[in-house]
Amino acid sequence: MDMANTVFMFVATVLVWLMTPALALFYGGLVRSKNVLSTAMHSFTTMAIVSIIWIIIGFSLAFSPGNGIIGGLDFFGLNNVGFEPNEGHTIPFNLFMMFQMTFAILTTAIVSGAYAERIRFPAFLLFTVLWVLFVYSPLAHWVWGGGWIAEMGALDFAGGNVVHISSGLAGLVVAIVIGKRKNAGSTAPHNLIFTLIGGALLWFGWFGFNVGSELAFDDVAMYAFINTNTAAAAGILGWMIIEWVVNKKPTLLGAVSGAIAGLVAITPAAGFVSPIASIPIGFIGGLVCFWGVGWLKQKLGYDDALDAFGLHAVGGTWGGIATGLFASDSINAIVEHNGLFYGGGIDLLWRQVVAIIATFAFVGVVTFILITIVNLIFKARATEEEEAKGLDLTMHGERAYQD
């Protein structure tokens, strides 16, 4: 037990917990005023659902000894999860469990951004339960729980595959299955100040998200700290420049989105790359996510309401590839194969690509099956009348703003 690391990880856990209420603000500001409460409810109730599932079985499926695909039941109901550190850790094992729980909560909440403003609440609740059990927990085991991706040697420091690709793609699949919003092309954010505050709090919480993933306060943690802030800044500049060129004006929404894009992009690489490398990772992250929420979305015609896919899946994919380009054993000794730009050839890069492809395939197929099952039990899509009145009133009987 190292008490300094323990205090550090307690703070990191609380910071990541804060990211889900921050997401509620970020998402809530982006929707129309008649749907702000229902959108915030998606994030807030996810905190309740996933917290319970994680304690009962989710943590065990993700982190207990099992096989390359799924963990076992050794930690069912937090059996064998106590204050004493697990092997290889210097912090209480139950603190590690709580840290990982905040990741599971946030990831599941991100999914809801893609299908905002048109999903019925009962369907949302059941989908959330199923998704964290059958998608998030196995994927976390693959990457962080001793599963096959970890054994293969692919790197994901804080969740490029587990958090961002999985949530963005899952959201897109649900959005496509339940269909577009009515008048989706004419929607506009109702309160960008909410989105700015939520985005700033996400940036703040991301320090716990990335830096805490080292599970100790050491040189790697400090690299992750510096890289996180640097990539966010570079993401703002990348998005702002391309937006200025294409649309002739830089926007606040674009700047906030660029920060998120840079943060997503650096997440899988945060503890493996140098601060200098984090600049192109974040800057290109801003560029590719601008492309993802603009050209790609328009070209393919899907209704990803709050751009969960364009920001998280596209940014997470670039971040995973960038790890294969920029990772260096001079930054983190666990890097077995340096990135392409650091003399390692394609050994790491191909592992990163395989992990990304496998994540897309697994998440896409299983999410489609889950939302199909949910739709058979509860009608997932709101009716035209419910959508027209807004989900705040029709699903929850309340409104954010009084006339």
N, C-alpha and C positions, 0 to 999 in steps of 0.2 A: 504494500500500500504506500503510495506517495501522496501526501496530503496536498501538496502544491498542485499536482496534476488533478487531484480530486476536486479541489475548489475551482480550478480552471474549467473542468468539464461540467461542473454544476452550472457555472455561468453560461457556458456554451449551450447547454441543454435549454436553459431558460430563453436564451436568444433565439434558438430555433423554434421554440414554442411560440414566441411572439410573431413569427413569420406567417402563421395561419390567420390570426386576426388581421395582420397587415394585408394579407391576400384578400380578405373580405373587403377591406377598404379599396384596394387596388382594383379588384373586379367590380365592386359596387359602384364606383365612380364611372365606369365604362359603359354601364347599361342605361336603359331609359329609366326615368324616375319611378315608373310604375312597377319596376322589377328589382329595385335596389335591395329591398329587404329579403326577397326570396334568394337573390344571388348571394347575399351575405350569409343567409341561413345555410347554404350549401357548405361554406367553409366552416361555420361555427358548429353545425351538427356533425360534420366529419370528425371534429375533435372529440366529440362524445363517442361516436360509434367505433372509431379506430382505437381509441384508448382502451375500451373494454375488450375488443377482439384481440388486441395485441397482448394484453395481460393473460387472457385465457389460452390462446393457441398461436397467435400470429408470430410472436417472438420465437416460440419453439420451432415453428415451421421454417423460419428464416435462419436461426442461429444454433439450433441444437445439432449434434452429430447425426448425420443421416447418410444420404448418398449424394451423387453429383447433381441431382435434380431437386431434391427437397429435404429439409431437415426432419428430424424425428420428433418424438413427444417427450423427450427428456426434461424439457422446461415447461411442460403443460401446466397452466395455472401458476406459473413462476416457481414450480418445484425445482429445487437445486439452484435457484437464482437468489443469492443473498448478498450480504455486505462484502464478503471476502472477494478479492479480485479473481477473475477467471484466469486460466493459464495464458501468459503472455501479456496481461494487462497490469496496470499499476493503479487502477481506480476500482471502486466497488462495482461488482458485476451488475447489481440492480441499477446503478447509475448509468452504466453502459446500456442497459435495457431501456431506460427512460430516454436517453439520447436517441437511440434508434427508433423509439416510438414517435418522437417528434418528426422524424423523417417520413415515417409511414403516414402520419396525419397530413403533413404538407403535400406529399406526392398525390395522395388521394383527392385532396382539395383542389389541386391544380387542374385535375381532369375536368372538373365542373365548368371551367371557363369556356370550353368549346361548345357545350350544349346549353348555355345559359339562355334564359328568357323563353324556353319552350318545353322543359321537362316537368312532368308532374312529380310532386314531392314523394308520394309512396314509391314510385319507380326509382327515384333518386336514392332513397334509403336502402332499398334492397340491392340495387346495383353497387352501392358503396360497400356493403357487407361482403358481397361476393367478390368484388374486385380486389379488396385488400387481402382476402384469403387465397384466391386462386391466381392472381397475377403478381401483386407486389411481394408477398412473402416468398414465393418460389424464386422470383428474380433476385431479391435481396440475398437469398441463399446461394444462387449461382455466383454472385459477384463477391459478397462479403462474408458468407457463411461457410466457405470451404467447398463451394460447388464447382462445376466444371469450367466456368469462365475463369475463376481464380486459379484453378489448376492449370489451365492453358497458358496463363501468364499475361493475360490482358489486364490493363490498369484502369481503374475507375476510382479516383481518390475520394470523391464526395457525392457521386450520384449521376454522372452523365447518362448512363444506361438505366440505372435503378430508378432515378427520380425523373429526369427530364424527358428522355426519349419515351419512357413508358407512359408518363402522364399525358404528354402531348399527343402521342399516337392514339392512346385509349380515348381521349376526348374527341379526336377526329372521327374515330370509328363510330362512337355513339352519335355524334352530330350528323353523320351521313345516314345512319340507320333511322333516326327519328325525323330527319328531314329539315329543310330550311325554315327559318322564321318567316312569317308573313312580312312583306316590305323590308326584308333584311338589308337591302341596299340603301335604305333611307334612314337607318338608325344612326344615332350619334351619342357620344358620352354625355351624361346629364350633369356630371360634376367632376371636372378634371382636377380640382383641388383635392378631393378624396383620393383620386388616383395618384397624385403627387405625394401625398402623405403616406399612402400605402406603399408606393414604390420606394420612398426614402426609408421606411421602416423595414422593408424587405432587404434593402442594401445593408442596413444596420444588423439585421438578424443573420444575414449571409456570412458575417464574420464568424458567428458561432457555428454555422452550417459547414463552412469549408475548413476553418482553422481547427474546430473541434474534432474534425474527422481524423486528425493525427492522434487523438486520444492522449496527448501529452503536450506540455508546453516546452518545446524544444526548437532547434533550428529549422526543422521542417515546418513546424507550426508557424514560425515567423515568415518563412517563404510564402506559405499559404495566405497569411494575413496581407502581406504586401501585394501578392499577385491578385487577390480578390479585389482590392481597392483599385489597383492599376487597370485591370481588365474592365471593370465597370466604367471607369473614366474613358478608356479607349473605346468602349462600346458606344458611349454617348457621342463621341466625336465621329465615329464611323457612321452611325445612323444619321446624325445631324448633317454631315457633309453630303451623303447620298440623297437625303431628303431635300436638301437645299438645291442640289443639282436637278433632281427630277421634278420636284413640285414647286420650286422657286422660293419656298419659305421654310425655315426650320420651325418646328412646333414643340411645345412643351410635352405633348403626348409622345412625340418622336424621341425627345431626349430621355424621358422616363423609360420608354421601351428600349432604347439603346443601352441604358444602364442594365436593365434586366437581361438583355441579349448578351452583354459582356460577362455578366455574372454567371449565366447559364453556361457560356462557352468555357469559362475557366474552371468550372466545377470539377470535371473529371481530371483536370491537369494540375489543380492548384498546388499540390504538394510534390509535384514531379518536375516542374519547369522553373526556369529563372525568371526574375522580374522583367528582364528585357524581353523574354519570350512572351510574357503575358500581354505585352502591348499589341503585337500583331494578332494574338489569339482573340483579345477583346475587340480590337478594331474590325477584324474580319467577321467576328461574331455579329457586330452591328450591321455590317453590310449584308451578310447572308440572311439574317432574320428580317431585315427590311425587304429583301427579295421574297422571303417566305410568307410574310403577311400581306405583301402587295401583289407582285406578279404571279407567284405560284397559286395563291388563293383565288385570284381572279381568273387565271387560266383554267384551273380545274373546276371552279364553280361551286366549291363546298362552302358551307356556312359555319365556319369556326368562329363563333360569336366574339370571343375575347382573345383570339389568336394563341390559344394554348399550343397548337401544333406549330404555328409559325415561329413562336418564340422558343418553346421548350424542346420540341422534337428536332427542329432544324438546328437550333443552337447547340443542343446536346450532341447531335451527330457531328457537327463541326468540332466541338470540343474533344470528342473521342478520337477523331482523326488527328487533331492537333497534338494530342498526347503522343500519338505515334510518330509525330514529326519532331517534337521539341523536348520530350522527356530526357532527363539526364541523371546518371548515377552520382554525379557530383552534387546534386541537390538532395537526392534521396537514395540511400544505399539499397533500398529494396528493388530499385529498378534493375532488372536483370538484362534487359536489352535497351540500349540507348535509342532515342528516336532517330529518324532518318537524317535530320539536320545536325545530329551530334555524333555521327559516325557509326550508328548502329545498323545501317541498311534498312531493309524492310521487315526484319524479324518482328519488331514490336508492331509496326504499322499493320501487317496482315492480321495479327491477333486482334487488334482494335477493330478492324473491319469485320472480322468474323463475329466478334461479340456484338457489334452494332446490328448486323444482319439478323443474327439469332434473336436479339431483343425485339426488332421490328416484327419478325415472323411470329414469335411466341405471343407478344402482347396483342398484335393485330388479330390473330385467330381466336385466342381465348376471350378477348374483350368482345368480339363479335358474337361468340357463343353466349356469353353472359348477358349481353343486352337483349339478345333474342329471347332468352329464357325469361328475363324480367318483363319483356313486352307481352309475353304470353300470360303472365300472372297479373301484372298491372299495366294498364294502357300507359305507355311511357310519354307519348306526345300529348301536350295540352290541347284541348279543343280550340277551335277558332274563337269562340266566345271567351274562354279563359285567357287566351293569349291577347285578345283585344283589350280586355279589362286590365290585364296585368296579373302576374302571379302573386304579387304581394296581397292583393285582395282575394283572389280566387283560391289560393292555396293556404293562406295564413290569416286572412280576415283583418288585415291591418295595412296602413299606408305610412310611408316615411314622412310625407309632407301633407299638411292640412291646407285646404283651399283658403 
